[in-house]
């Protein structure tokens, strides 16, 4: 019998984990500055930051919702993901996602109090479709419309739709021996963006064990050995943990042969079954030897499927007696049927934490050559040199017979009737299983706008392989980022006979992007200044597609310098890079700036002020520190303290080395304090003052480092599975810890915060392998628990401080409480230490 057959699988290498960076077109390209009245960090940066933050909030909400769905279904009895009707988001999942988006909105508004920010989200939808076995595609998707107004800048009505998506498609079976599985899959984000840096650590694979009479399918977890990204598709190799198909077929033959002849109800039935099993084994051998010209796996499956009922005593087609025990034999046949036509469920997570699952049969195809190492090189005449390698070594071992490419203006399809352009082997002969090929793409064959090159190869058996795809970024666009005069006049020195000197200069930054909105480096950006300064030349590259024009320093060698109107205008006259063209519509290639300034007659000084700690208890010392620049030594700085009753008193301190000062003070009254530093200036330097810095002196209501006995004396009114730990602690010898198996809520006992004007919360926490929603801080307002912060996504393996001042009167109750809630998987841990709750009257 067949003793020497061995299945072989090709091992693919593992891609290193990289961060997939999405780039999108600028949302404010038509907005410009008028005058020099905004700070350098102007409203464009604010709006852009809110825009990207909104995208991140929607992505985080979708990640949380899809994670909840996956956590439910991966442990669903009787088998993970067994019921396709359950693989959808619940209203609770969606509500939690909405809450996260609205929390981002509220925090954003609080973070920009002087801008008049109005931020609205509407038409928010979340979808997870993980059950399309026919298309073998699954997706997790979120939509949200949003609107931004910055009333403080007169900026209104910016609207857009955010679309966040992660989808996966099972492509084709490359090879299987029943224990090793080699197949392809595709991972895309929104706008069909190909994710090219997926890690095997973010992919889980389940193999479906076929059960003939079972109403559901049993999934068993496989081991993902490696993944490899080639031509926009991932090749995935996994180990299933079973004997190989040839070993199982041998065992099926042997078990059938062991059935006594008297157990068969038909003459010659046993011999016929044994011959059929041998035919199945031979067809599998033909498949595995590399002969893919016929669907040997499907044919072998069909024959084995026909054998099964004949060996089942309960089947009307049985050829064995009812008392024949074939349970083990039938189970082995079921397993082998699943191995011959493998069905899998793939679960993946992208770099944003969004989970997707896809289910279906891995269909064997007549595989043609793969396209590897495809590359485009622009030439000085505007054409492109296209190179690639066609490789049939993994897909049949036949010689390459033809390689062609198509040009399309779509990233998803080739237009009907598009011509096929032939590529030429570098050795001028198609006679090997691996061929390096090239071609010249003429610029007159390209579409206006985006262009995509689709490459495909054919082997000597007539099998065409899958396409590889390249994008030609053929156009350049200009975006004006900033035009800013330096917001100070620097005194550069004092020399005898020449007096003081003052300098100023102007800078402008532009950004160059391609037709996909991606930044382009290596561009020659020409421009000119006119007005108070005339110049023509080339911008300096700053990287990431940004280029800067600068006027040189303009120096006034007189004291005092003359006042007057200074006008600066910039025009970008050309963008050039080999293989690219500048797209000048809509016109955004010039901007003007006019500003006047009366020159100051003293050197500016700056004074900083800091308070540590930011809140204290009665009798605890605070330290006020800062510096007077530029490095002014021996100057008397006045510190003005404002007490909780609004009374004011002053103290003085003297600057030391490098202009630094420090003053310690012990406040006695509880409440909100502030301090401001000021210096009156002198004959050479302008006066300066710091911004007001607040600190609080609080009445301590709870101070707990979990050092006492019992350790949870302030946390035991509600049962908790958290424990005291000594492995990590911020202060003292112990901390409170939650891990997998001892998670859930950790509740403080009621705290009397009535009569407060503010509540101060401070604690330290440490994270190990957690995500945002794994640690939730909540407050009890006397009636309901309110989620305040999702802290699980912070820096890991270090102590992090959380501080908050609460002024919302709904929390000023006799039974105010705080709660730490953990939701952890295996290997995730959280520590809490040095919790302080105080109030100001």
ZAMARGU-4260 file (C-alpha; in steps of 0.2 Angstrom, whole numbers, plus 5000, padded with zeros to 4 digits):
<rodrens>
0) 5000/5000/5000 | 5005/5018/4998 | 5019/5021/5011 | 5031/5034/5004 | 5019/5048/4999
5) 5024/5064/5007 | 5014/5081/5006 | 5025/5096/5003 | 5021/5114/5007 | 5031/5129/5001
10) 5036/5140/5016 | 5034/5158/5013 | 5043/5172/5023 | 5036/5183/5036 | 5034/5201/5033
15) 5040/5213/5046 | 5027/5223/5056 | 5026/5240/5049 | 5014/5255/5053 | 5002/5257/5038
20) 5001/5276/5035 | 4986/5282/5027 | 4987/5299/5017 | 4972/5309/5011 | 4970/5325/5001
25) 4971/5341/5011 | 4954/5348/5017 | 4958/5366/5017 | 4968/5369/5001 | 4958/5384/4996
30) 4959/5393/5013 | 4972/5407/5015 | 4978/5420/5028 | 4975/5438/5026 | 4986/5449/5036
35) 4998/5445/5050 | 4986/5444/5065 | 4985/5425/5069 | 4998/5415/5078 | 5010/5404/5068
40) 5000/5389/5074 | 4984/5396/5065 | 4967/5389/5063 | 4971/5378/5048 | 4981/5367/5060
45) 4967/5367/5072 | 4954/5362/5059 | 4966/5349/5051 | 4969/5342/5069 | 4951/5341/5073
50) 4948/5333/5056 | 4961/5319/5058 | 4956/5317/5076 | 4938/5314/5070 | 4943/5301/5058
55) 4953/5293/5072 | 4938/5294/5084 | 4927/5285/5071 | 4940/5272/5068 | 4942/5269/5087
60) 4923/5267/5089 | 4923/5254/5075 | 4938/5245/5082 | 4928/5244/5099 | 4912/5238/5091
65) 4920/5225/5080 | 4931/5219/5095 | 4915/5217/5105 | 4907/5206/5092 | 4923/5196/5089
70) 4925/5193/5108 | 4907/5186/5109 | 4908/5175/5094 | 4925/5167/5097 | 4919/5159/5113
75) 4901/5155/5107 | 4895/5137/5110 | 4895/5124/5103 | 4908/5131/5091 | 4916/5148/5088
80) 4907/5158/5074 | 4895/5144/5071 | 4879/5154/5068 | 4881/5166/5054 | 4865/5176/5059
85) 4874/5181/5075 | 4888/5189/5067 | 4882/5206/5067 | 4883/5221/5079 | 4870/5223/5093
90) 4863/5240/5097 | 4873/5240/5113 | 4889/5238/5102 | 4883/5253/5091 | 4878/5264/5106
95) 4895/5261/5114 | 4903/5267/5097 | 4892/5282/5097 | 4897/5286/5115 | 4916/5286/5111
100) 4913/5298/5096 | 4903/5310/5106 | 4916/5309/5120 | 4929/5315/5107 | 4917/5329/5101
105) 4915/5335/5119 | 4934/5334/5123 | 4938/5343/5107 | 4926/5357/5111 | 4934/5359/5129
110) 4952/5358/5121 | 4949/5374/5110 | 4939/5386/5121 | 4945/5402/5113 | 4941/5396/5095
115) 4922/5396/5096 | 4923/5378/5090 | 4907/5370/5085 | 4909/5351/5080 | 4894/5341/5075
120) 4892/5322/5070 | 4877/5315/5061 | 4871/5300/5051 | 4883/5288/5061 | 4882/5270/5056
125) 4892/5255/5060 | 4891/5238/5050 | 4900/5221/5051 | 4896/5209/5038 | 4906/5193/5041
130) 4895/5179/5034 | 4896/5181/5015 | 4903/5163/5011 | 4898/5165/4993 | 4909/5180/4989
135) 4921/5175/5003 | 4922/5193/5009 | 4919/5201/5026 | 4920/5219/5031 | 4919/5231/5046
140) 4913/5248/5041 | 4908/5265/5049 | 4901/5281/5041 | 4899/5298/5049 | 4895/5315/5043
145) 4903/5329/5052 | 4903/5348/5052 | 4916/5360/5059 | 4914/5379/5063 | 4928/5390/5071
150) 4917/5405/5075 | 4932/5414/5083 | 4940/5415/5066 | 4925/5417/5056 | 4927/5400/5048
155) 4911/5391/5046 | 4902/5377/5036 | 4916/5364/5033 | 4907/5348/5031 | 4913/5331/5025
160) 4909/5312/5027 | 4921/5301/5036 | 4922/5283/5030 | 4932/5270/5039 | 4933/5252/5033
165) 4943/5236/5034 | 4938/5222/5023 | 4946/5205/5019 | 4943/5193/5005 | 4949/5175/5003
170) 4957/5173/4986 | 4963/5155/4981 | 4970/5139/4987 | 4988/5137/4982 | 4993/5121/4990
175) 4987/5109/5004 | 4993/5092/5011 | 4980/5092/5024 | 4991/5097/5038 | 4999/5113/5030
180) 4988/5125/5021 | 4994/5138/5008 | 4982/5151/5002 | 4980/5169/4997 | 4970/5183/5005
185) 4967/5202/5002 | 4966/5216/5015 | 4959/5233/5010 | 4955/5249/5020 | 4943/5262/5014
190) 4945/5268/4996 | 4952/5251/4991 | 4968/5256/5000 | 4979/5240/5000 | 4986/5236/5017
195) 5003/5230/5014 | 5010/5227/5031 | 4999/5215/5040 | 5007/5204/5053 | 5004/5186/5056
200) 5002/5190/5074 | 4986/5200/5070 | 4978/5185/5060 | 4969/5171/5067 | 4964/5156/5056
205) 4951/5143/5060 | 4949/5127/5050 | 4932/5119/5048 | 4931/5101/5052 | 4918/5093/5041
210) 4904/5084/5050 | 4892/5074/5038 | 4876/5074/5049 | 4880/5089/5060 | 4869/5104/5059
215) 4883/5116/5062 | 4902/5116/5058 | 4915/5114/5070 | 4930/5126/5069 | 4947/5122/5076
220) 4961/5135/5078 | 4976/5133/5066 | 4993/5140/5068 | 4998/5154/5056 | 5016/5151/5052
225) 5020/5165/5040 | 5013/5178/5028 | 5020/5186/5013 | 5014/5201/5003 | 5016/5200/4984
230) 5008/5210/4971 | 4994/5217/4982 | 4990/5199/4989 | 4995/5190/5005 | 5001/5172/5004
235) 4997/5164/5020 | 5004/5148/5026 | 4996/5139/5041 | 4998/5122/5050 | 4981/5113/5054
240) 4988/5100/5066 | 4981/5085/5058 | 4989/5070/5049 | 4992/5073/5030 | 4979/5068/5017
245) 4990/5054/5010 | 4992/5047/5028 | 4973/5048/5031 | 4969/5040/5014 | 4981/5026/5019
250) 4972/5024/5035 | 4954/5024/5027 | 4960/5011/5015 | 4967/5000/5030 | 4951/5003/5041
255) 4940/4998/5026 | 4951/4983/5022 | 4950/4977/5041 | 4931/4976/5040 | 4927/4957/5039
260) 4919/4951/5022 | 4904/4945/5031 | 4900/4963/5036 | 4897/4968/5018 | 4879/4966/5011
265) 4884/4966/4993 | 4896/4954/4984 | 4912/4964/4978 | 4907/4979/4988 | 4923/4979/4998
270) 4934/4977/4983 | 4925/4991/4974 | 4927/5003/4989 | 4946/4999/4991 | 4948/5002/4972
275) 4939/5019/4974 | 4949/5024/4989 | 4965/5020/4979 | 4958/5031/4964 | 4955/5045/4977
280) 4973/5044/4983 | 4980/5043/4965 | 4970/5059/4961 | 4977/5068/4976 | 4995/5062/4971
285) 4992/5070/4953 | 4987/5086/4962 | 5001/5087/4974 | 5014/5082/4961 | 5011/5099/4952
290) 4999/5093/4939 | 4985/5107/4940 | 4978/5105/4923 | 4962/5097/4930 | 4953/5100/4947
295) 4960/5084/4955 | 4955/5090/4973 | 4937/5092/4968 | 4936/5076/4959 | 4945/5067/4974
300) 4932/5075/4986 | 4917/5069/4975 | 4923/5051/4975 | 4927/5051/4994 | 4910/5059/4997
305) 4901/5045/4988 | 4910/5032/4998 | 4905/5039/5015 | 4886/5034/5015 | 4891/5016/5009
310) 4901/5014/5025 | 4888/5022/5036 | 4877/5008/5044 | 4863/5021/5046 | 4862/5027/5028
315) 4850/5020/5015 | 4865/5018/5004 | 4875/5007/5016 | 4884/4992/5010 | 4888/4986/5028
320) 4877/4977/5040 | 4869/4988/5054 | 4880/4981/5068 | 4896/4986/5059 | 4906/4999/5069
325) 4913/5012/5057 | 4912/5027/5068 | 4931/5030/5068 | 4932/5027/5050 | 4917/5039/5046
330) 4926/5053/5057 | 4942/5050/5047 | 4933/5052/5031 | 4924/5068/5037 | 4941/5075/5042
335) 4949/5071/5025 | 4934/5078/5015 | 4937/5094/5025 | 4955/5093/5020 | 4952/5091/5002
340) 4940/5106/5001 | 4946/5117/5015 | 4934/5129/5022 | 4941/5142/5034 | 4937/5157/5044
345) 4950/5171/5045 | 4950/5184/5058 | 4961/5199/5056 | 4965/5215/5065 | 4972/5231/5056
350) 4984/5243/5063 | 4969/5254/5070 | 4963/5239/5080 | 4948/5236/5068 | 4943/5218/5067
355) 4936/5209/5052 | 4931/5191/5049 | 4929/5181/5033 | 4922/5164/5029 | 4922/5152/5014
360) 4930/5138/5004 | 4947/5140/4998 | 4945/5135/4980 | 4959/5128/4970 | 4961/5137/4953
365) 4972/5133/4938 | 4986/5144/4945 | 4996/5154/4933 | 5013/5163/4936 | 5014/5176/4950
370) 5021/5193/4946 | 5035/5199/4958 | 5046/5214/4960 | 5036/5225/4949 | 5043/5243/4947
375) 5041/5259/4938 | 5055/5271/4934 | 5051/5288/4926 | 5062/5293/4911 | 5068/5311/4907
380) 5056/5311/4892 | 5041/5308/4902 | 5039/5290/4899 | 5041/5275/4911 | 5051/5259/4911
385) 5041/5245/4918 | 5051/5230/4925 | 5044/5214/4934 | 5048/5195/4937 | 5036/5182/4931
390) 5037/5166/4942 | 5029/5150/4940 | 5040/5140/4952 | 5026/5140/4966 | 5012/5137/4954
395) 5016/5123/4943 | 5034/5125/4937 | 5030/5128/4919 | 5039/5139/4907 | 5033/5157/4906
400) 5025/5160/4888 | 5019/5178/4889 | 5018/5193/4900 | 5007/5208/4897 | 5001/5224/4905
405) 4986/5235/4904 | 4983/5253/4907 | 4968/5258/4917 | 4961/5274/4926 | 4953/5263/4939
410) 4961/5254/4954 | 4948/5241/4954 | 4946/5235/4936 | 4953/5236/4918 | 4941/5245/4906
415) 4933/5234/4893 | 4943/5233/4876 | 4959/5240/4884 | 4974/5234/4874 | 4986/5221/4881
420) 5004/5228/4879 | 5018/5214/4878 | 5033/5214/4890 | 5050/5207/4884 | 5061/5195/4893
425) 5078/5202/4897 | 5086/5187/4889 | 5075/5189/4874 | 5067/5171/4876 | 5052/5164/4886
430) 5060/5147/4890 | 5061/5146/4909 | 5049/5145/4924 | 5056/5162/4930 | 5058/5177/4918
435) 5063/5195/4921 | 5054/5206/4909 | 5053/5224/4904 | 5043/5237/4894 | 5042/5255/4890
440) 5026/5264/4894 | 5023/5279/4883 | 5016/5295/4891 | 5003/5297/4877 | 4995/5280/4882
445) 4991/5287/4899 | 4974/5294/4905 | 4972/5311/4912 | 4973/5310/4931 | 4977/5293/4940
450) 4984/5279/4930 | 4986/5260/4935 | 4996/5247/4927 | 4990/5229/4928 | 5002/5215/4924
455) 4998/5197/4921 | 5008/5182/4915 | 5004/5166/4906 | 5013/5149/4908 | 5016/5136/4894
460) 5000/5126/4899 | 4989/5141/4895 | 4986/5146/4913 | 4985/5165/4917 | 4991/5171/4934
465) 4984/5184/4945 | 4986/5203/4941 | 4999/5214/4950 | 4995/5232/4950 | 5005/5248/4951
470) 4999/5266/4952 | 5007/5280/4941 | 5007/5296/4951 | 5007/5307/4936 | 5002/5324/4942
475) 5008/5337/4955 | 4997/5348/4965 | 5002/5363/4976 | 4995/5367/4993 | 4999/5383/5002
480) 5002/5378/5020 | 5008/5394/5029 | 5014/5412/5026 | 5021/5419/5043 | 5032/5433/5048
485) 5042/5428/5063 | 5033/5435/5078 | 5047/5444/5086 | 5061/5456/5082 | 5078/5449/5088
490) 5092/5460/5094 | 5107/5453/5087 | 5121/5462/5097 | 5128/5479/5102 | 5145/5485/5096
495) 5153/5501/5099 | 5150/5515/5086 | 5137/5505/5077 | 5123/5504/5090 | 5109/5491/5090
500) 5104/5480/5076 | 5087/5473/5073 | 5083/5459/5061 | 5067/5451/5053 | 5063/5439/5039
505) 5048/5431/5031 | 5045/5412/5028 | 5032/5403/5017 | 5029/5384/5017 | 5020/5375/5003
510) 5016/5356/5001 | 5017/5346/4985 | 5005/5331/4983 | 5001/5319/4969 | 4984/5314/4962
515) 4981/5303/4977 | 4985/5317/4990 | 5001/5308/4995 | 5016/5320/4998 | 5030/5320/4985
520) 5048/5323/4989 | 5062/5328/4977 | 5052/5341/4968 | 5060/5357/4961 | 5049/5371/4968
525) 5052/5388/4959 | 5045/5405/4966 | 5048/5423/4968 | 5046/5437/4981 | 5041/5454/4977
530) 5036/5470/4987 | 5048/5475/5001 | 5059/5461/4995 | 5063/5455/4978 | 5070/5438/4974
535) 5068/5423/4962 | 5074/5406/4966 | 5071/5388/4973 | 5063/5383/4989 | 5072/5372/5002
540) 5065/5355/5005 | 5059/5351/5022 | 5054/5333/5019 | 5036/5325/5018 | 5032/5335/5003
545) 5035/5352/5011 | 5046/5366/5004 | 5050/5382/5012 | 5054/5399/5004 | 5063/5411/5016
550) 5069/5429/5014 | 5086/5432/5021 | 5087/5442/5037 | 5084/5461/5034 | 5096/5471/5046
555) 5093/5488/5052 | 5110/5496/5059 | 5102/5511/5067 | 5094/5514/5084 | 5080/5517/5085
560) 5076/5508/5069 | 5064/5516/5057 | 5046/5512/5057 | 5036/5508/5041 | 5025/5497/5030
565) 5033/5481/5025 | 5024/5471/5011 | 5029/5453/5006 | 5021/5444/4991 | 5026/5426/4985
570) 5021/5417/4969 | 5026/5399/4966 | 5030/5399/4947 | 5033/5380/4943 | 5034/5363/4950
575) 5045/5350/4941 | 5050/5332/4944 | 5055/5319/4931 | 5039/5309/4926 | 5027/5321/4934
580) 5017/5336/4927 | 5011/5351/4937 | 4992/5352/4938 | 4988/5371/4940 | 4969/5370/4941
585) 4961/5376/4952 | 4973/5391/4954 | 4981/5390/4971 | 4999/5395/4966 | 5001/5412/4974
590) 4997/5422/4990 | 5001/5439/4996 | 5004/5446/5013 | 5005/5464/5019 | 5008/5470/5036
595) 5015/5485/5045 | 5024/5486/5061 | 5031/5500/5072 | 5048/5494/5078 | 5050/5492/5097
600) 5065/5501/5106 | 5069/5488/5119 | 5075/5470/5119 | 5060/5459/5122 | 5060/5448/5137
605) 5050/5433/5142 | 5045/5427/5159 | 5038/5409/5163 | 5030/5403/5178 | 5026/5385/5184
610) 5018/5378/5200 | 5022/5360/5207 | 5012/5351/5213 | 4996/5357/5204 | 4986/5354/5220
615) 4991/5352/5238 | 4984/5348/5255 | 4984/5361/5269 | 5002/5363/5276 | 5010/5356/5261
620) 5023/5366/5252 | 5021/5371/5234 | 5036/5378/5223 | 5034/5392/5210 | 5048/5392/5197
625) 5052/5399/5180 | 5065/5409/5171 | 5067/5427/5164 | 5075/5427/5147 | 5086/5430/5138
630) 5096/5424/5154 | 5093/5439/5164 | 5102/5437/5181 | 5100/5447/5197 | 5082/5453/5192
635) 5068/5455/5205 | 5053/5445/5200 | 5036/5449/5209 | 5025/5434/5212 | 5006/5439/5214
640) 4996/5426/5223 | 4977/5426/5222 | 4969/5417/5237 | 4952/5407/5236 | 4943/5423/5244
645) 4950/5433/5229 | 4962/5443/5241 | 4979/5446/5233 | 4997/5448/5241 | 5014/5449/5233
650) 5031/5442/5237 | 5047/5444/5227 | 5062/5433/5222 | 5078/5436/5213 | 5084/5427/5197
655) 5099/5417/5198 | 5110/5408/5185 | 5102/5408/5167 | 5088/5419/5174 | 5080/5405/5184
660) 5070/5408/5200 | 5062/5397/5213 | 5051/5401/5228 | 5043/5390/5240 | 5026/5394/5249
665) 5015/5384/5261 | 4996/5389/5258 | 4984/5387/5272 | 4967/5391/5265 | 4958/5377/5255
670) 4951/5382/5238 | 4957/5388/5221 | 4973/5398/5220 | 4983/5407/5206 | 5000/5415/5204
675) 5007/5427/5191 | 5025/5432/5189 | 5030/5449/5183 | 5045/5460/5180 | 5045/5479/5176
680) 5059/5479/5164 | 5074/5491/5163 | 5083/5502/5152 | 5087/5489/5140 | 5074/5476/5141
685) 5055/5476/5140 | 5044/5472/5154 | 5036/5455/5154 | 5024/5444/5164 | 5019/5426/5164
690) 5001/5419/5161 | 4992/5415/5177 | 4995/5398/5184 | 4981/5389/5195 | 4984/5377/5209
695) 4972/5370/5222 | 4973/5367/5240 | 4961/5353/5244 | 4952/5345/5259 | 4958/5326/5257
700) 4943/5315/5256 | 4952/5299/5251 | 4971/5295/5251 | 4975/5277/5248 | 4991/5268/5243
705) 4983/5251/5248 | 4996/5249/5262 | 4984/5246/5276 | 4975/5231/5284 | 4963/5227/5276
710) 4971/5233/5260 | 4954/5237/5252 | 4946/5246/5267 | 4941/5260/5257 | 4935/5249/5242
715) 4925/5235/5250 | 4907/5241/5250 | 4905/5233/5233 | 4912/5215/5229 | 4927/5215/5218
720) 4939/5202/5211 | 4954/5215/5210 | 4969/5210/5221 | 4983/5218/5231 | 5000/5216/5222
725) 5018/5220/5226 | 5026/5216/5209 | 5023/5234/5203 | 5019/5249/5214 | 5021/5268/5212
730) 5024/5272/5230 | 5025/5261/5246 | 5025/5242/5245 | 5008/5238/5236 | 4996/5243/5223
735) 4979/5237/5217 | 4980/5225/5202 | 4968/5217/5189 | 4972/5204/5177 | 4963/5191/5166
740) 4953/5180/5178 | 4952/5194/5191 | 4944/5209/5182 | 4928/5219/5182 | 4924/5234/5194
745) 4934/5241/5208 | 4923/5253/5217 | 4927/5266/5231 | 4916/5267/5246 | 4904/5282/5246
750) 4914/5299/5247 | 4905/5315/5254 | 4909/5328/5241 | 4893/5339/5245 | 4897/5357/5247
755) 4912/5357/5235 | 4915/5369/5222 | 4927/5357/5214 | 4933/5339/5216 | 4951/5334/5213
760) 4955/5317/5207 | 4973/5310/5205 | 4980/5293/5204 | 4994/5283/5196 | 4991/5268/5184
765) 5001/5256/5174 | 4996/5246/5159 | 5002/5229/5151 | 4997/5224/5134 | 4980/5233/5135
770) 4968/5243/5123 | 4958/5259/5126 | 4942/5250/5133 | 4952/5238/5144 | 4952/5251/5158
775) 4937/5263/5160 | 4936/5277/5174 | 4919/5281/5179 | 4911/5292/5192 | 4895/5289/5202
780) 4883/5305/5203 | 4872/5298/5216 | 4860/5290/5203 | 4870/5284/5189 | 4888/5278/5184
785) 4896/5290/5171 | 4910/5284/5160 | 4924/5297/5161 | 4939/5291/5152 | 4946/5276/5142
790) 4963/5274/5149 | 4969/5257/5142 | 4977/5263/5127 | 4991/5273/5136 | 5010/5270/5136
795) 5014/5253/5143 | 5026/5247/5157 | 5027/5264/5165 | 5018/5273/5178 | 5006/5286/5171
800) 4998/5300/5181 | 4979/5304/5179 | 4973/5321/5186 | 4956/5329/5184 | 4947/5344/5192
805) 4928/5342/5192 | 4917/5357/5193 | 4901/5349/5187 | 4889/5350/5202 | 4880/5333/5198
810) 4895/5325/5207 | 4894/5336/5223 | 4885/5322/5233 | 4886/5313/5249 | 4888/5297/5240
815) 4900/5301/5226 | 4911/5286/5221 | 4924/5282/5208 | 4926/5265/5199 | 4940/5257/5189
820) 4932/5244/5177 | 4944/5232/5168 | 4940/5220/5153 | 4955/5210/5150 | 4961/5195/5140
825) 4975/5183/5144 | 4991/5192/5146 | 4984/5209/5150 | 4986/5218/5167 | 4982/5234/5176
830) 4989/5242/5192 | 4982/5257/5201 | 4991/5266/5216 | 4991/5282/5226 | 4973/5287/5224
835) 4969/5304/5230 | 4951/5312/5231 | 4950/5330/5238 | 4938/5344/5237 | 4938/5363/5238
840) 4924/5372/5247
</rodrens>
